[in-house]
Amino acid sequence: EVERSRLEMMRRYAEHTGCRRSFLLSYFGQNYPGPCGRCDNDQARAAEVPRSEPFAVGGRVLSERWGEGTVQRYDGDQLTVLFDDHGYRDLLVPLVLERGLLRPA
């Protein structure tokens, strides 16, 4: 399951429209808030869209379904969390907030 989630993350990198540097560094566990302004996606984007980030990137969260994990990054209204035992999961921020699916660990 963890290997499958890694493959999925590589697919997401190829289709990613946000900062590629931020995406890669978060994959390797480093916090880079981005945008770098130098990657192809940042240069193509005219302006950064404001968004809500209820959990800090790099912060620990707890899910009743997947246990503890680390917030990796935000991409629009999606949140990526690397859960210790279940790999990467992409969650919709509005749904997470509405249903209380995550809380700080």
MOPAC internal coordinates of N, CA, C and O (Angstrom, degrees):
PM7 1SCF
backbone

  N    0.0000 0     0.00 0     0.00 0    0    0    0
  C    1.4510 1     0.00 0     0.00 0    1    0    0
  C    1.5299 1   110.87 1     0.00 0    2    1    0
  O    1.2310 1   120.47 1   140.18 1    3    2    1
  N    1.3370 1   116.71 1   -39.82 1    3    2    1
  C    1.4619 1   120.01 1   179.41 1    5    3    2
  C    1.5273 1   110.05 1   -66.24 1    6    5    3
  O    1.2310 1   120.23 1   138.63 1    7    6    5
  N    1.3427 1   117.16 1   -41.37 1    7    6    5
  C    1.4662 1   120.79 1   178.33 1    9    7    6
  C    1.5299 1   111.18 1   -61.84 1   10    9    7
  O    1.2310 1   120.62 1   139.89 1   11   10    9
  N    1.3046 1   116.42 1   -40.11 1   11   10    9
  C    1.4630 1   120.53 1   178.62 1   13   11   10
  C    1.5255 1   110.41 1   -64.06 1   14   13   11
  O    1.2310 1   120.46 1   141.53 1   15   14   13
  N    1.3323 1   116.72 1   -38.47 1   15   14   13
  C    1.4666 1   119.21 1   179.60 1   17   15   14
  C    1.5291 1   110.54 1   -67.63 1   18   17   15
  O    1.2310 1   119.90 1   146.73 1   19   18   17
  N    1.3289 1   117.80 1   -33.27 1   19   18   17
  C    1.4713 1   120.87 1   176.89 1   21   19   18
  C    1.5268 1   110.84 1   -65.90 1   22   21   19
  O    1.2310 1   120.60 1   136.55 1   23   22   21
  N    1.3133 1   116.46 1   -43.45 1   23   22   21
  C    1.4605 1   120.65 1   177.27 1   25   23   22
  C    1.5307 1   110.56 1   -61.25 1   26   25   23
  O    1.2310 1   120.81 1   139.74 1   27   26   25
  N    1.3134 1   116.05 1   -40.26 1   27   26   25
  C    1.4603 1   120.83 1   178.22 1   29   27   26
  C    1.5302 1   110.74 1   -62.98 1   30   29   27
  O    1.2310 1   120.25 1   141.80 1   31   30   29
  N    1.3336 1   117.13 1   -38.20 1   31   30   29
  C    1.4603 1   120.21 1   178.89 1   33   31   30
  C    1.5300 1   110.99 1   -65.13 1   34   33   31
  O    1.2310 1   119.59 1   143.82 1   35   34   33
  N    1.3124 1   118.39 1   -36.18 1   35   34   33
  C    1.4623 1   120.71 1   177.78 1   37   35   34
  C    1.5332 1   110.78 1   -67.69 1   38   37   35
  O    1.2310 1   120.42 1   142.40 1   39   38   37
  N    1.3116 1   116.81 1   -37.60 1   39   38   37
  C    1.4588 1   120.12 1   175.21 1   41   39   38
  C    1.5241 1   109.64 1   -62.55 1   42   41   39
  O    1.2310 1   121.06 1   137.18 1   43   42   41
  N    1.3299 1   115.58 1   -42.82 1   43   42   41
  C    1.4662 1   119.96 1  -179.83 1   45   43   42
  C    1.5238 1   111.26 1   -64.46 1   46   45   43
  O    1.2310 1   120.22 1   145.18 1   47   46   45
  N    1.3461 1   117.18 1   -34.82 1   47   46   45
  C    1.4654 1   119.80 1   177.19 1   49   47   46
  C    1.5309 1   110.21 1   -60.48 1   50   49   47
  O    1.2310 1   121.02 1   135.07 1   51   50   49
  N    1.3192 1   115.66 1   -44.93 1   51   50   49
  C    1.4623 1   120.22 1  -179.10 1   53   51   50
  C    1.5263 1   111.67 1   -62.52 1   54   53   51
  O    1.2310 1   120.11 1   147.03 1   55   54   53
  N    1.3216 1   117.39 1   -32.97 1   55   54   53
  C    1.4633 1   121.83 1  -178.01 1   57   55   54
  C    1.5284 1   113.09 1   -97.84 1   58   57   55
  O    1.2310 1   120.38 1   178.98 1   59   58   57
  N    1.3149 1   116.88 1    -1.02 1   59   58   57
  C    1.4622 1   122.54 1  -174.13 1   61   59   58
  C    1.5271 1   111.70 1   -64.78 1   62   61   59
  O    1.2310 1   120.59 1   -42.47 1   63   62   61
  N    1.3185 1   116.48 1   137.53 1   63   62   61
  C    1.4604 1   120.97 1   179.09 1   65   63   62
  C    1.5224 1   112.50 1  -108.98 1   66   65   63
  O    1.2310 1   119.88 1   175.04 1   67   66   65
  N    1.3310 1   117.83 1    -4.96 1   67   66   65
  C    1.4596 1   122.33 1   178.40 1   69   67   66
  C    1.5203 1   111.27 1   -91.42 1   70   69   67
  O    1.2310 1   120.83 1    15.26 1   71   70   69
  N    1.3144 1   116.02 1  -164.74 1   71   70   69
  C    1.4645 1   122.54 1  -178.19 1   73   71   70
  C    1.5326 1   110.43 1   -65.47 1   74   73   71
  O    1.2310 1   120.68 1   -60.27 1   75   74   73
  N    1.3209 1   116.30 1   119.73 1   75   74   73
  C    1.4691 1   120.31 1  -178.65 1   77   75   74
  C    1.5275 1   111.79 1   -69.91 1   78   77   75
  O    1.2310 1   120.13 1   144.15 1   79   78   77
  N    1.3233 1   117.36 1   -35.85 1   79   78   77
  C    1.4635 1   120.03 1   178.77 1   81   79   78
  C    1.5259 1   110.17 1   -62.57 1   82   81   79
  O    1.2310 1   120.64 1   134.02 1   83   82   81
  N    1.3111 1   116.39 1   -45.98 1   83   82   81
  C    1.4567 1   120.92 1   178.14 1   85   83   82
  C    1.5262 1   110.96 1   -60.34 1   86   85   83
  O    1.2310 1   120.66 1   136.92 1   87   86   85
  N    1.3275 1   116.35 1   -43.08 1   87   86   85
  C    1.4626 1   121.62 1   179.56 1   89   87   86
  C    1.5296 1   110.48 1   -59.65 1   90   89   87
  O    1.2310 1   120.44 1   129.80 1   91   90   89
  N    1.3377 1   116.77 1   -50.20 1   91   90   89
  C    1.4666 1   120.39 1  -177.93 1   93   91   90
  C    1.5250 1   112.14 1   -64.52 1   94   93   91
  O    1.2310 1   120.43 1   134.83 1   95   94   93
  N    1.3181 1   116.79 1   -45.17 1   95   94   93
  C    1.4619 1   119.15 1  -178.88 1   97   95   94
  C    1.5228 1   111.72 1   -65.32 1   98   97   95
  O    1.2310 1   119.79 1   142.28 1   99   98   97
  N    1.3288 1   118.00 1   -37.72 1   99   98   97
  C    1.4660 1   119.25 1   177.88 1  101   99   98
  C    1.5222 1   110.68 1   -67.38 1  102  101   99
  O    1.2310 1   120.06 1   146.62 1  103  102  101
  N    1.3217 1   117.48 1   -33.38 1  103  102  101
  C    1.4712 1   120.88 1   176.50 1  105  103  102
  C    1.5274 1   110.33 1   -60.17 1  106  105  103
  O    1.2310 1   120.68 1   142.46 1  107  106  105
  N    1.3344 1   116.31 1   -37.54 1  107  106  105
  C    1.4585 1   120.65 1  -179.51 1  109  107  106
  C    1.5247 1   112.68 1   -91.82 1  110  109  107
  O    1.2310 1   120.35 1  -166.92 1  111  110  109
  N    1.3350 1   116.93 1    13.08 1  111  110  109
  C    1.4570 1   121.17 1   171.95 1  113  111  110
  C    1.5103 1   115.99 1    86.98 1  114  113  111
  O    1.2310 1   119.42 1  -168.55 1  115  114  113
  N    1.3208 1   118.71 1    11.45 1  115  114  113
  C    1.4568 1   121.15 1   179.63 1  117  115  114
  C    1.5241 1   109.59 1  -105.03 1  118  117  115
  O    1.2310 1   121.49 1   -37.35 1  119  118  117
  N    1.3168 1   114.76 1   142.65 1  119  118  117
  C    1.4596 1   120.03 1   179.38 1  121  119  118
  C    1.5242 1   109.19 1   -89.41 1  122  121  119
  O    1.2310 1   120.69 1   -61.70 1  123  122  121
  N    1.3100 1   116.28 1   118.30 1  123  122  121
  C    1.4624 1   122.32 1   173.57 1  125  123  122
  C    1.5204 1   106.21 1  -134.42 1  126  125  123
  O    1.2310 1   120.16 1   -71.26 1  127  126  125
  N    1.3235 1   117.30 1   108.74 1  127  126  125
  C    1.4596 1   119.49 1  -172.77 1  129  127  126
  C    1.5250 1   113.84 1   -66.77 1  130  129  127
  O    1.2310 1   119.87 1   154.71 1  131  130  129
  N    1.3371 1   117.85 1   -25.29 1  131  130  129
  C    1.4594 1   120.23 1   178.97 1  133  131  130
  C    1.5138 1   111.26 1    58.24 1  134  133  131
  O    1.2310 1   118.97 1     0.04 1  135  134  133
  N    1.2809 1   119.57 1  -179.96 1  135  134  133
  C    1.4540 1   125.48 1    -5.70 1  137  135  134
  C    1.5239 1   111.31 1   -74.75 1  138  137  135
  O    1.2310 1   120.80 1   -27.61 1  139  138  137
  N    1.3279 1   116.08 1   152.39 1  139  138  137
  C    1.4646 1   120.67 1  -179.16 1  141  139  138
  C    1.5233 1   111.40 1   -77.80 1  142  141  139
  O    1.2310 1   120.52 1   152.99 1  143  142  141
  N    1.3336 1   116.62 1   -27.01 1  143  142  141
  C    1.4532 1   120.49 1  -179.12 1  145  143  142
  C    1.5152 1   114.11 1    80.53 1  146  145  143
  O    1.2310 1   120.15 1   178.97 1  147  146  145
  N    1.3297 1   117.32 1    -1.03 1  147  146  145
  C    1.4636 1   120.63 1  -176.28 1  149  147  146
  C    1.5242 1   113.94 1  -114.99 1  150  149  147
  O    1.2310 1   119.84 1   158.29 1  151  150  149
  N    1.3191 1   117.91 1   -21.71 1  151  150  149
  C    1.4672 1   119.48 1  -178.53 1  153  151  150
  C    1.5302 1   109.85 1   -75.73 1  154  153  151
  O    1.2310 1   121.11 1   -13.49 1  155  154  153
  N    1.3203 1   115.49 1   166.51 1  155  154  153
  C    1.4658 1   120.11 1  -177.56 1  157  155  154
  C    1.5231 1   112.24 1   -59.33 1  158  157  155
  O    1.2310 1   120.31 1   140.78 1  159  158  157
  N    1.3165 1   117.02 1   -39.22 1  159  158  157
  C    1.4647 1   119.62 1  -178.17 1  161  159  158
  C    1.5244 1   112.29 1   -69.31 1  162  161  159
  O    1.2310 1   120.23 1   137.41 1  163  162  161
  N    1.3383 1   117.17 1   -42.59 1  163  162  161
  C    1.4613 1   119.85 1  -179.91 1  165  163  162
  C    1.5241 1   111.17 1   -65.82 1  166  165  163
  O    1.2310 1   120.66 1   141.43 1  167  166  165
  N    1.3195 1   116.34 1   -38.57 1  167  166  165
  C    1.4603 1   119.14 1  -179.49 1  169  167  166
  C    1.5206 1   111.32 1   -69.88 1  170  169  167
  O    1.2310 1   120.35 1   149.53 1  171  170  169
  N    1.3257 1   116.94 1   -30.47 1  171  170  169
  C    1.4642 1   120.31 1   179.97 1  173  171  170
  C    1.5272 1   112.13 1   -78.41 1  174  173  171
  O    1.2310 1   120.68 1   155.27 1  175  174  173
  N    1.3142 1   116.30 1   -24.73 1  175  174  173
  C    1.4726 1   120.35 1  -177.91 1  177  175  174
  C    1.5291 1   110.41 1   -82.34 1  178  177  175
  O    1.2310 1   120.38 1   -51.59 1  179  178  177
  N    1.2900 1   116.89 1   128.41 1  179  178  177
  C    1.4678 1   121.15 1  -177.68 1  181  179  178
  C    1.5274 1   111.51 1   -73.23 1  182  181  179
  O    1.2310 1   119.88 1   139.62 1  183  182  181
  N    1.3319 1   117.84 1   -40.38 1  183  182  181
  C    1.4622 1   121.30 1  -177.57 1  185  183  182
  C    1.5217 1   109.58 1  -152.18 1  186  185  183
  O    1.2310 1   120.92 1   -32.61 1  187  186  185
  N    1.3067 1   115.84 1   147.39 1  187  186  185
  C    1.4703 1   122.04 1   177.72 1  189  187  186
  C    1.5298 1   109.24 1   -75.49 1  190  189  187
  O    1.2310 1   119.95 1   -47.60 1  191  190  189
  N    1.3099 1   117.71 1   132.40 1  191  190  189
  C    1.4594 1   123.14 1   178.72 1  193  191  190
  C    1.5276 1   108.64 1   -84.14 1  194  193  191
  O    1.2310 1   119.40 1   -54.54 1  195  194  193
  N    1.3456 1   118.75 1   125.46 1  195  194  193
  C    1.4607 1   119.57 1   177.54 1  197  195  194
  C    1.5265 1   111.00 1   -63.53 1  198  197  195
  O    1.2310 1   120.84 1   -34.19 1  199  198  197
  N    1.3200 1   116.00 1   145.81 1  199  198  197
  C    1.4618 1   120.18 1  -179.52 1  201  199  198
  C    1.5208 1   110.54 1  -147.52 1  202  201  199
  O    1.2310 1   121.58 1   -16.43 1  203  202  201
  N    1.3039 1   114.58 1   163.57 1  203  202  201
  C    1.4532 1   121.13 1   179.29 1  205  203  202
  C    1.5250 1   109.38 1   -93.43 1  206  205  203
  O    1.2310 1   120.31 1   -49.81 1  207  206  205
  N    1.3216 1   117.02 1   130.19 1  207  206  205
  C    1.4594 1   122.04 1   178.76 1  209  207  206
  C    1.5334 1   108.81 1  -124.77 1  210  209  207
  O    1.2310 1   120.39 1   -92.88 1  211  210  209
  N    1.3284 1   116.86 1    87.12 1  211  210  209
  C    1.4602 1   120.52 1  -175.06 1  213  211  210
  C    1.5292 1   114.70 1   -71.36 1  214  213  211
  O    1.2310 1   119.59 1   161.03 1  215  214  213
  N    1.3385 1   118.38 1   -18.97 1  215  214  213
  C    1.4618 1   122.18 1   178.48 1  217  215  214
  C    1.5247 1   107.80 1  -123.91 1  218  217  215
  O    1.2310 1   120.50 1   -43.27 1  219  218  217
  N    1.3219 1   116.64 1   136.73 1  219  218  217
  C    1.4615 1   120.48 1  -177.73 1  221  219  218
  C    1.5225 1   111.27 1   -69.04 1  222  221  219
  O    1.2310 1   120.99 1   -41.80 1  223  222  221
  N    1.3323 1   115.72 1   138.20 1  223  222  221
  C    1.4600 1   119.96 1   173.16 1  225  223  222
  C    1.5275 1   107.37 1   -62.71 1  226  225  223
  O    1.2310 1   120.66 1   -49.32 1  227  226  225
  N    1.3145 1   116.35 1   130.68 1  227  226  225
  C    1.4614 1   121.83 1  -175.48 1  229  227  226
  C    1.5167 1   112.98 1    91.90 1  230  229  227
  O    1.2310 1   120.61 1   168.47 1  231  230  229
  N    1.3322 1   116.45 1   -11.53 1  231  230  229
  C    1.4597 1   120.88 1   179.91 1  233  231  230
  C    1.5229 1   112.13 1   -78.40 1  234  233  231
  O    1.2310 1   121.10 1   -24.06 1  235  234  233
  N    1.3087 1   115.51 1   155.94 1  235  234  233
  C    1.4603 1   121.62 1   179.43 1  237  235  234
  C    1.5207 1   109.36 1   -92.44 1  238  237  235
  O    1.2310 1   121.39 1   -41.47 1  239  238  237
  N    1.3377 1   114.94 1   138.53 1  239  238  237
  C    1.4598 1   121.61 1   178.68 1  241  239  238
  C    1.5220 1   109.18 1  -130.73 1  242  241  239
  O    1.2310 1   121.26 1   -16.07 1  243  242  241
  N    1.3269 1   115.19 1   163.93 1  243  242  241
  C    1.4589 1   121.62 1  -179.93 1  245  243  242
  C    1.5220 1   109.24 1  -128.87 1  246  245  243
  O    1.2310 1   121.25 1   -47.88 1  247  246  245
  N    1.3304 1   115.22 1   132.12 1  247  246  245
  C    1.4607 1   122.91 1   176.23 1  249  247  246
  C    1.5198 1   107.76 1  -120.42 1  250  249  247
  O    1.2310 1   120.34 1   -42.39 1  251  250  249
  N    1.3276 1   116.95 1   137.61 1  251  250  249
  C    1.4640 1   119.19 1   176.96 1  253  251  250
  C    1.5181 1   111.01 1   -63.61 1  254  253  251
  O    1.2310 1   120.44 1   149.21 1  255  254  253
  N    1.3230 1   116.76 1   -30.79 1  255  254  253
  C    1.4682 1   120.84 1  -176.97 1  257  255  254
  C    1.5302 1   113.32 1   -82.93 1  258  257  255
  O    1.2310 1   119.95 1   137.28 1  259  258  257
  N    1.3458 1   117.70 1   -42.72 1  259  258  257
  C    1.4618 1   120.62 1  -172.78 1  261  259  258
  C    1.5251 1   114.49 1  -112.89 1  262  261  259
  O    1.2310 1   119.47 1   179.86 1  263  262  261
  N    1.3164 1   118.61 1    -0.14 1  263  262  261
  C    1.4610 1   120.77 1   178.63 1  265  263  262
  C    1.5234 1   111.95 1    81.53 1  266  265  263
  O    1.2310 1   121.30 1    30.47 1  267  266  265
  N    1.3403 1   115.12 1  -149.53 1  267  266  265
  C    1.4609 1   120.38 1  -176.97 1  269  267  266
  C    1.5184 1   111.52 1   -86.37 1  270  269  267
  O    1.2310 1   121.76 1   -30.46 1  271  270  269
  N    1.3295 1   114.23 1   149.54 1  271  270  269
  C    1.4547 1   119.94 1   178.33 1  273  271  270
  C    1.5163 1   111.08 1  -158.67 1  274  273  271
  O    1.2310 1   121.34 1    -4.82 1  275  274  273
  N    1.3219 1   115.05 1   175.18 1  275  274  273
  C    1.4532 1   122.51 1  -179.17 1  277  275  274
  C    1.5242 1   109.37 1  -117.50 1  278  277  275
  O    1.2310 1   120.78 1   -50.00 1  279  278  277
  N    1.3221 1   116.12 1   130.00 1  279  278  277
  C    1.4611 1   121.05 1   177.51 1  281  279  278
  C    1.5268 1   107.75 1   -67.40 1  282  281  279
  O    1.2310 1   120.77 1   -56.27 1  283  282  281
  N    1.3362 1   116.13 1   123.73 1  283  282  281
  C    1.4568 1   121.36 1  -177.98 1  285  283  282
  C    1.5213 1   112.78 1   -93.89 1  286  285  283
  O    1.2310 1   120.59 1   134.23 1  287  286  285
  N    1.3328 1   116.47 1   -45.77 1  287  286  285
  C    1.4547 1   118.87 1  -177.20 1  289  287  286
  C    1.5209 1   110.95 1  -173.35 1  290  289  287
  O    1.2310 1   121.61 1   -11.04 1  291  290  289
  N    1.3179 1   114.53 1   168.96 1  291  290  289
  C    1.4617 1   123.28 1   173.07 1  293  291  290
  C    1.5214 1   108.24 1  -115.34 1  294  293  291
  O    1.2310 1   120.79 1   -34.18 1  295  294  293
  N    1.3128 1   116.10 1   145.82 1  295  294  293
  C    1.4628 1   122.13 1   174.10 1  297  295  294
  C    1.5223 1   106.41 1  -140.89 1  298  297  295
  O    1.2310 1   120.95 1   -85.30 1  299  298  297
  N    1.3260 1   115.80 1    94.70 1  299  298  297
  C    1.4625 1   120.04 1  -174.47 1  301  299  298
  C    1.5130 1   109.82 1    66.00 1  302  301  299
  O    1.2310 1   120.42 1    57.17 1  303  302  301
  N    1.3398 1   116.80 1  -122.83 1  303  302  301
  C    1.4635 1   119.85 1   179.74 1  305  303  302
  C    1.5262 1   111.96 1   -97.37 1  306  305  303
  O    1.2310 1   120.36 1  -162.96 1  307  306  305
  N    1.3374 1   116.92 1    17.04 1  307  306  305
  C    1.4656 1   120.77 1   176.21 1  309  307  306
  C    1.5173 1   110.74 1  -107.83 1  310  309  307
  O    1.2310 1   121.63 1   -32.87 1  311  310  309
  N    1.3156 1   114.48 1   147.13 1  311  310  309
  C    1.4533 1   123.78 1   179.39 1  313  311  310
  C    1.5247 1   107.14 1  -122.22 1  314  313  311
  O    1.2310 1   120.05 1   -49.58 1  315  314  313
  N    1.3374 1   117.50 1   130.42 1  315  314  313
  C    1.4605 1   121.19 1   176.78 1  317  315  314
  C    1.5169 1   108.47 1  -105.65 1  318  317  315
  O    1.2310 1   121.10 1   -52.98 1  319  318  317
  N    1.3445 1   115.50 1   127.02 1  319  318  317
  C    1.4613 1   122.15 1   179.09 1  321  319  318
  C    1.5220 1   108.04 1  -123.00 1  322  321  319
  O    1.2310 1   120.57 1   -45.43 1  323  322  321
  N    1.3407 1   116.52 1   134.57 1  323  322  321
  C    1.4610 1   121.69 1   172.94 1  325  323  322
  C    1.5252 1   106.73 1   -97.34 1  326  325  323
  O    1.2310 1   120.80 1   -75.88 1  327  326  325
  N    1.3347 1   116.07 1   104.12 1  327  326  325
  C    1.4588 1   120.92 1   179.50 1  329  327  326
  C    1.5230 1   109.19 1   -82.96 1  330  329  327
  O    1.2310 1   120.94 1   -40.57 1  331  330  329
  N    1.3308 1   115.80 1   139.43 1  331  330  329
  C    1.4591 1   122.06 1  -174.35 1  333  331  330
  C    1.5234 1   112.95 1   -54.31 1  334  333  331
  O    1.2310 1   120.00 1   137.54 1  335  334  333
  N    1.3171 1   117.60 1   -42.46 1  335  334  333
  C    1.4647 1   121.17 1  -174.55 1  337  335  334
  C    1.5231 1   114.44 1  -109.40 1  338  337  335
  O    1.2310 1   119.70 1   176.49 1  339  338  337
  N    1.3234 1   118.18 1    -3.51 1  339  338  337
  C    1.4640 1   119.98 1  -174.28 1  341  339  338
  C    1.5213 1   113.87 1  -129.60 1  342  341  339
  O    1.2310 1   119.56 1  -173.38 1  343  342  341
  N    1.3096 1   118.45 1     6.62 1  343  342  341
  C    1.4603 1   120.93 1   177.05 1  345  343  342
  C    1.5190 1   113.33 1    74.74 1  346  345  343
  O    1.2310 1   121.29 1    21.41 1  347  346  345
  N    1.3173 1   115.14 1  -158.59 1  347  346  345
  C    1.4602 1   122.12 1  -175.85 1  349  347  346
  C    1.5213 1   111.82 1   -78.99 1  350  349  347
  O    1.2310 1   121.51 1   -40.36 1  351  350  349
  N    1.3242 1   114.71 1   139.64 1  351  350  349
  C    1.4560 1   121.42 1   174.55 1  353  351  350
  C    1.5265 1   107.80 1  -136.39 1  354  353  351
  O    1.2310 1   120.85 1   -45.09 1  355  354  353
  N    1.3210 1   115.98 1   134.91 1  355  354  353
  C    1.4617 1   122.03 1   174.65 1  357  355  354
  C    1.5183 1   107.71 1  -101.46 1  358  357  355
  O    1.2310 1   120.84 1   -52.32 1  359  358  357
  N    1.3185 1   116.00 1   127.68 1  359  358  357
  C    1.4590 1   121.70 1  -175.94 1  361  359  358
  C    1.5242 1   109.70 1  -126.58 1  362  361  359
  O    1.2310 1   120.66 1   -35.70 1  363  362  361
  N    1.3125 1   116.34 1   144.30 1  363  362  361
  C    1.4596 1   121.17 1   175.97 1  365  363  362
  C    1.5271 1   109.23 1   -80.72 1  366  365  363
  O    1.2310 1   120.56 1   -58.61 1  367  366  365
  N    1.3220 1   116.53 1   121.39 1  367  366  365
  C    1.4622 1   121.56 1  -176.35 1  369  367  366
  C    1.5275 1   112.12 1   -56.57 1  370  369  367
  O    1.2310 1   118.47 1   132.47 1  371  370  369
  N    1.3384 1   120.53 1   -47.53 1  371  370  369
  C    1.4699 1   118.88 1   179.83 1  373  371  370
  C    1.5325 1   112.60 1   -58.03 1  374  373  371
  O    1.2310 1   120.15 1   141.44 1  375  374  373
  N    1.3249 1   117.31 1   -38.56 1  375  374  373
  C    1.4606 1   121.23 1   179.50 1  377  375  374
  C    1.5302 1   111.24 1   -69.74 1  378  377  375
  O    1.2310 1   120.69 1   139.14 1  379  378  377
  N    1.3279 1   116.28 1   -40.86 1  379  378  377
  C    1.4693 1   120.93 1   177.64 1  381  379  378
  C    1.5199 1   110.10 1   -58.96 1  382  381  379
  O    1.2310 1   120.48 1   135.44 1  383  382  381
  N    1.3285 1   116.69 1   -44.56 1  383  382  381
  C    1.4641 1   120.90 1  -178.71 1  385  383  382
  C    1.5233 1   111.75 1   -70.93 1  386  385  383
  O    1.2310 1   120.67 1   137.49 1  387  386  385
  N    1.3235 1   116.33 1   -42.51 1  387  386  385
  C    1.4651 1   120.69 1  -178.37 1  389  387  386
  C    1.5226 1   111.97 1   -62.93 1  390  389  387
  O    1.2310 1   120.53 1   138.72 1  391  390  389
  N    1.3161 1   116.60 1   -41.28 1  391  390  389
  C    1.4672 1   120.84 1  -175.52 1  393  391  390
  C    1.5229 1   114.24 1  -100.36 1  394  393  391
  O    1.2310 1   120.18 1   178.85 1  395  394  393
  N    1.3216 1   117.26 1    -1.15 1  395  394  393
  C    1.4585 1   120.29 1   179.86 1  397  395  394
  C    1.5208 1   112.67 1    62.26 1  398  397  395
  O    1.2310 1   120.57 1  -137.47 1  399  398  397
  N    1.3317 1   116.51 1    42.53 1  399  398  397
  C    1.4626 1   120.84 1  -174.48 1  401  399  398
  C    1.5229 1   113.82 1   -74.59 1  402  401  399
  O    1.2310 1   120.09 1   157.29 1  403  402  401
  N    1.3210 1   117.42 1   -22.71 1  403  402  401
  C    1.4632 1   121.75 1   178.64 1  405  403  402
  C    1.5144 1   109.48 1  -129.80 1  406  405  403
  O    1.2310 1   121.93 1   -27.96 1  407  406  405
  N    1.3262 1   113.91 1   152.04 1  407  406  405
  C    1.4633 1   120.04 1   171.54 1  409  407  406
  C    1.5171 1   107.59 1  -144.85 1  410  409  407
  O    1.2310 1   119.91 1   -21.97 1  411  410  409
  N    1.3217 1   117.78 1   158.03 1  411  410  409
  C    1.4647 1   118.99 1   178.20 1  413  411  410
  C    1.5292 1   110.48 1   -60.02 1  414  413  411
  O    1.2310 1   120.93 1   -39.44 1  415  414  413
  N    1.3273 1   115.82 1   140.56 1  415  414  413
  C    1.4734 1   120.32 1  -179.29 1  417  415  414
  C    1.5156 1   110.22 1   -84.16 1  418  417  415
  O    1.2310 1   120.10 1   180.00 1  419  418  417

